[in-house]
Amino acid sequence: MIKLAVAGACGRMGRRILTLAAQDSTFKIAGALDRMEDPNAGEDVGVMIGVKPLNIYVSDDKAAVFESADVVIDFSHHSAVQEHLKTAVNHRTAYVLGTTGLTEAHHKALKRASQKIPIVQAPNMSVGVNLLFKLSELAAKVLDESYDLEITEIHHKMKKDSPSGTAVKLLEILAAERKRSLKKDVVYGREGETGERPRGEIGVFALRGGDVVGEHTVSFFGDGERVELVHKASSRDAFAQGALRAAKFVAKRKSGLYDMQQVLGIAS
């Protein structure tokens, strides 16, 4: 049995992860971390997710929560990631990070920490989205630069970062395959007299509205045909189930930095 704690426990993703973990005999919920400003701070986790009381309470005590767990799944705000990493290392706790909006400093800290603990980090934990990553890489290998690349993503109106972490990952995959610069060859939206589309340009567009969980489309526009790879999430359960799958994977490792491609066994 894996003792599991969730950081960002009161958020939409945190609640779904806890709810699904409570239904999975592989896991024992051991802790829940969130800010004391949250209305659910101090509440019994079982009561919060609508099951029987678990005698585990939402806390802001990072040390206690990380110490209680074999694995912590983190869907908190990116501003908390550095401290959570330090705490995970201090307590030798395996760590799954699904938080987006990470900077280069975060990625350097993840690499350092992974020398001491096992970490899975991915901008999207969905099995389907990670298959989209793989298929996009394959399509970019097969379809040459005569095919124009565009990425479109749609999310609910409450999403704070743009473009999404998933769209950024898709962009990195396509740019790497096409040997294009993320600084010089990418356009985020278009306006005015833009002129003819430059060869090799990659467009990224973010739409926000309503309660859309998440949609991502990678389009390859050729002369006479168009290829589109599309993923549509209808429930956050897709991401939560992927995060729990990552937790099962990382619980068996001693150290190292892994991604969902490795979790799913589809890494190159």
Secondary structure, 3 states (H helix, E strand, C coil): CEEEEEECCCCHHHHHHHHHHHCCCCEEEEEEECCCCCCCCCCEHHHHHCCCCCCCEEECCHHHHHHHCCEEEECCCHHHHHHHHHHHHHHCCEEEECCCCCCHHHHHHHHHHCCCCEEEECCCCCHHHHHHHHHHHHHHHHCCCCCEEEEEEEECCCCCCCCCHHHHHHHHHHHHHHCCCCCCCEEECCCCCCCCCCCCCEEEEEEECCCCCEEEEEEEEECCEEEEEEEEECCCHHHHHHHHHHHHHHCCCCCEEECHHHHHCCCC
